[in-house]
């Protein structure tokens, strides 16, 4: 298997994990809004908090995690685009 093919396999796996996390925090949590409203966070029903703040925080964390992980994959296979010092 070539270096490009190995890089693509790891990148594809990273992309799938990122999309699954995005789907979970974007859709799955809100499908169970009625049942998670019995719990509260900072005095607000959990579903309301997840809509207002939690999912946005999760998306930002996923973004930074994914970018960091992709950078490590790129470095592993020699596809970095950083400037040489």
C-alpha positions, 0 to 999 in steps of 0.5 A: 500500500502506498504512502498516499493510500495509507494517509487517505485511510487514516484521514477517512477514518478521522473524517468518519469519527468527526462526522459521527460526533457532529451527528451525535451532538447535532441531532441525537441529543435533541431527539431525546429532548423530552427525556433529558429535560428531567435533568438540569445543568446550571439550573436550566433543563438539560435539553435547553442548555444543550441547544443554547450552549452545549452543542456549540461548545461540543462543535468547537471542541470537535473542530479543534480536536479534528484539526489537531488529529489531522495535523498529526496524521499529515506529519506522520505521512510527510504531508505537512504544509508548514513553513520551514524555519 
